[in-house]
Amino acid sequence: MIELLERVALCFERDETPEQKVRKLEGFLVQYGLPLVEAVPLFAALLSLPLGADYAPLNLPPAQQKQKTLHALLTILLRIAAQQPLLLVMEDLHWVDPTTLELLSLLVDQGPTARILALFTFRPDFSPPWTGRSHLTQVTLPRLPRRQAAEMTDRVAHGKALPVEVMEQVVAKTDGVPLFVEELTKMVLESGLLQEREERYELTGPQERGNEAYALHLLGDIATHCTPPDVDQAAAHYHQALTLAEELGMRPLQAHCHHGLGTLYATIGQQEQACAALSAAIALYRAMDMTFWLPETAAVLAQVEGR
């Protein structure tokens, strides 16, 4: 919600001063009839903005401040919906933080009377707290069949055909999960194993060594998830895979190796090493716009850091 407010609702710019941002915040809150003397301190605290001399902090207990902030956000959404129908889309709800989930629960309660269509996506292992309401519809999406998974790889590759053996591996390893199909296809395209031609991609370069790097990473994953984890073997496999990936310029695999090492170190309580590896993975994922992997990695890092 903070990012939504900063980037979409308030349109904050990097070079703006805190004072300029507070002025924008005031203009935004006035639109929806919120009293500035209370609303500005609430939202300034949420957005980490200094208040300046015009406003006094509310000095409320944290729980009360949170509740007032949530109800202020809900009021804004309801007043937007009163002006025109509102579509709210939130993806990957399985990564949601408790406070955002509390806000969404308040919003769902308004469903029968507000002109809001809310669309939430989440994995099957997530259980939303608002099931069983008459105004809600849950749609379970099945895994993609082989043909549709293959079509998706083609779209990610911008219509250029992948080698048959590569496409078959992508389809087999992703098990019909759309996001996995997308991310693994991107990984393959950026791996250095394929040469782009006019109408297709061809296998080229260090194919055998690239496959070896992927195999070593997989062995690291297997050793990590043994009961108990085979720490020495897992670390050795990840480091070997990382060395090969760096040598061959396989940046997505480098990120996955750092992620694997970070998760492994976190499991055995090596906090400093875990933070370093997870931070390296996050930096690579962001640089390559591999957004699917970011929330999970950031969540593990936050847990290690005790946030």
Stockholm file with secondary structure:
# STOCKHOLM 1.0

chainA/1-307         MIELLERVALCFERDETPEQKVRKLEGFLVQYGLPLVEAVPLFAALLSLPLGADYAPLNLPPAQQKQKTLHALLTILLRIAAQQPLLLVMEDLHWVDPTTLELLSLLVDQGPTARILALFTFRPDFSPPWTGRSHLTQVTLPRLPRRQAAEMTDRVAHGKALPVEVMEQVVAKTDGVPLFVEELTKMVLESGLLQEREERYELTGPQERGNEAYALHLLGDIATHCTPPDVDQAAAHYHQALTLAEELGMRPLQAHCHHGLGTLYATIGQQEQACAALSAAIALYRAMDMTFWLPETAAVLAQVEGR
#=GR chainA/1-307 SS CHHHIIIIISCCCTTCCHHHHHHHHHHHHHHTTCCHHHHHHHHHHHTTCCCCTTCCCCCCCHHHHHHHHHHHHHHHHHHHHHHSCEEEEECCGGGCCHHHHHHHHHHHHTTTTSCEEEEECCCTTCCCTTTTCTTCCCCCCCCCCHHHHHHHHHHHTTTCBCCHHHHHHHHHHHTTCHHHHHHHHHHHHTTTSEEECSSBEEECSSHHHHHHHHHHHHHHHHHHTSSSCCHHHHHHHHHHHHHHHHHHTCHHHHHHHHHHHHHHHHHTTCHHHHHHHHHHHHHHHHHTTCGGGHHHHHHHHHHHHTC
#=GC SS_cons         CHHHIIIIISCCCTTCCHHHHHHHHHHHHHHTTCCHHHHHHHHHHHTTCCCCTTCCCCCCCHHHHHHHHHHHHHHHHHHHHHHSCEEEEECCGGGCCHHHHHHHHHHHHTTTTSCEEEEECCCTTCCCTTTTCTTCCCCCCCCCCHHHHHHHHHHHTTTCBCCHHHHHHHHHHHTTCHHHHHHHHHHHHTTTSEEECSSBEEECSSHHHHHHHHHHHHHHHHHHTSSSCCHHHHHHHHHHHHHHHHHHTCHHHHHHHHHHHHHHHHHTTCHHHHHHHHHHHHHHHHHTTCGGGHHHHHHHHHHHHTC
//
